[in-house]
Amino acid sequence: MRVATWHADLTREGPGLLLRDLESGEEALDPILDAIVETAPDILLLTRVDWDHEGAALETLTEALETRGASFSHALALRPNTGLPTGVDVDGDGRLGTARDAQGYGTFSGQGGLALLSVYPIDAGAVTDLSGLLWRDLPGSLIAEDDPARDVQRLSSTAHWVVPIDAGGSANLTLLAFNASPPVFDGPEDRNGRRNADEIRLWQLLLDGALEASPPQGAPVVIGNANLDPVAGEGRHDAIVGLLADRRLRDPLDGIPSVDWSRLGLGELRVSYVLPGRDLDVLDAGSRAVDGSEHRIIWVDLSIPD
């Protein structure tokens, strides 16, 4: 089973525009579609794809992939926190309803959400969506006491999902999928850095059984964009270092970068991850650079014991 994640450029500046481009066969999408087909994942988490209420964009995306030879029979896209109003002037600019005032940065609801494509059945009825968890309610939360949105701010800047996958027979896999806030674009209060660290730390708390949600029943795989490198760049590096050192997980891509931010003067960093549980056998792992994309596809081949 090949499990992959990619922070592909599947977001647009307004609602419905991604669907428009998919339906019209926009040429800029060809390298993205071709890269997915050539990587041939069995499970793919996209961490930057616009959500719409009817799921039309995701359906059109899967159809476009199928015409190229990649058939995903199952898909999941829940409403993310991006663009969801808080009703609070979070950034303190004297205005309400701006992109920075939302639960997660977004100029419209659903901008740059998560989407999961799978060859294997997704147990949609058993999915746990932790995206509604208030930041202040996370044990040991780093939210400031005087945060303007303390009473309403959700932890997830995009989403946190616990997704059971039926791999056949008695083999089960549970994806812990997320896309964390960039730990930048703030001031000395380090609000985004604090939030990013807590979004990453949530998974260890879940595995510890320290949240109201039940720990995963199938073999866990932490997957998605943590937006944090263990060493380089801004952010509270101890959060991702702690997750990578967790003895319940493996790190088959240790030291392999997932993004090239040379245009920002940062060079290559590691921000996206696939971290399978210790009970899973890792057969192979790698990354794929795609023309026109700063982010690389990260993939791991797994064998799941019954």
ABEGO torsion letter per residue (X at the ends): XBBBBBBBBABBABBGAAAAAAAAGBAAAAAAAAAAAAAGBABBBBABBBBBAAGAAAAAAAAAAAAAGBBBABBBBBBBABGBBAGBBAAGAGBBGBAAABABBBABBGBGBBBBBBABBBBAAABBBAAABBAAABBGBABBAABAAAAABBABAABBBBBBBBAEEABBBBBBBBBBBBABGBBAAGAAAAAAAAAAAAAAAAAAGABABBBBABBBBBBEBAGBBAABEBEBAAAAAAAAABAABBBAABGBBABBAAAAGAEBBBABBBBBBAABBBABBBBBBBBGBABBBBBBBBBBBX
